[in-house]
Amino acid sequence: MDTKQKLETSLKEAMRSGDELRKRTIRLALAGIKMAEIDGGAQLDDTRQLAILQKEIKTREESIDAARNANRTDLIETGLAEINVLQEFMPLPMSNDEIKKLVMEAIAETNASKPADMGKVMKQVLPKVAGKAPNSVVSELVKAILNE
């Protein structure tokens, strides 16, 4: 069962149980996936669906930061609850050691040796970690290794 199907099943369960926060959060995630499918003209694979969920989580994290600056604890709590709902559908995150191993393999495959080669390495690694690690973490690891 792909991510979209899991979301649809959970939406039905949330509707039956009357869980408004869960229902609203899942609907927004499904809307993002459906919009991407319409824009692309085809069904999305699970990797792209997870990328959209990751984007939804990042959006909520940014909203939480803004709410903190405005001292809006109600918005912070809602954002955290929505993130928890979305993370249920994400695969287990990769450890830094696992990411580092993938980065080292990509560096060897692309013969990268300097920071200017970062794009080649990222192009190799990102599809392998989609949904399992934030791109920013991968980027920092690649930079650190190439700068050594």
N, C-alpha and C positions, 0 to 999 in steps of 0.2 A: 504494500500500500504506500503510495507516494504521499508527500507532505500535503498536497492539496486535498486528497481524499481524507487524510487524518483530520485536517481542519474542518472539512464539511461534516464529518461524523461528530466531531466535538461541538460544532455549532448546533447540531440537532439536539445533542445532549444538554447543552447550555439552555436552549430554548425550552426544553421539557422541564428542566429544573428551575428555570426563572432566574438564572445567574446573569444579570444585566451586564456587568463589567466584562465577564468572559465572552458573552454573546457579542457585545460591541467590539471588543478587541479582535475576535476571530473574524468578524465581518469585515473590519478594516483590512486585515491581512489578506483575506480572500479577494477583496476588491483590488488590492494592489497586484495580486497574481493575475486576476482576470484582465486588468488593464494592460499589463505587460503582454499577455497572450493576444489581446486585440491589437496592440501596437506592433507586435512581431508577426501576427498572422498565423500563429501556430501554437500548439500546446507547449508549455515549458517543461523541460526535464527537471528532475528533482533538485539538481544542483542550482539551477536558476531560481526555483521556488525558495530554496533555503537562502539564497542571496537576497531575495526580496524580504524574507523574514528578518534577516540580519539588518537590512536597511530600516525596517520598521522599528527594530530594537534600538538602533542608533538614533533614530528620530526621537524616540521617547527619552533616551538618555540626554539628548540635547534639551528637550523640554524640561526635564528634571533640573538641569543646570540653570536654566532660565528661571524656573520656579524658586530655586534656592536663592538666587539673587534678589527675587522679589519677596522673599520670606512667605511663600505660599505653601504651607505644609500640606494642605488638602490636595494640591496638584502634584506634589512630590509623592504622596501616598498612592494616588491614582496611577501615576506613571510607573512606579515600582510594581504595583499590582499587575499592570498591563505587561510589563517586561517579564514578570514571572509566568504569565499565561503564555506568552510567545516562546519563551525558552523551553517550555514543555515539548515543543515541536522541533527543536534544534537537536542535532546529534551531540554526543558528548564532546566537549572541547578537547583539542589536542594539547599535549603538554609541550613546554618549550623545547624539551629534548627531541620530541618527535618532529617538531617544526624545524629545528636546527638540522636534523638528519636530512630532511627533504631539501633544505636550502643547500647543504653541502653537496648533495647529489646533483642538484640543478647547477651549481657552480662548476662541478666537474664536467657535466654534460655540455655546458655552454662555453667552457674554457674561460670563464669570467675571472678577471684578476684585479680590476680596479673599480672604483665607485661608478664610473661611467657605464659599466656593464650591468648596472642594477636592473634596468628594464628587461634585459634578456632573462635574468634569473627570476624576476617576479612573474614574468609570463609563463615560466615553467612551473612555479610553485603554487600560484594562486588557484588554478583549477583543482589541485590536489587537496587544498585545505578549505575549499569553499564551505562555508557554514560551520566549520570546525574551529576556526581561529579568525580573529579580526585581521583585516588587511594591514592595519597599522602595526600590529605586533610582528607580522611577517616582514613588513618594510623595515622596521627597526633592526630586526635580526640580520637581514640581508645587508643593511648599511654597516652594521657593526662588524660583520665578518669580512666584507669587502674593504673596509678601512684598516683592517689589521695588517 
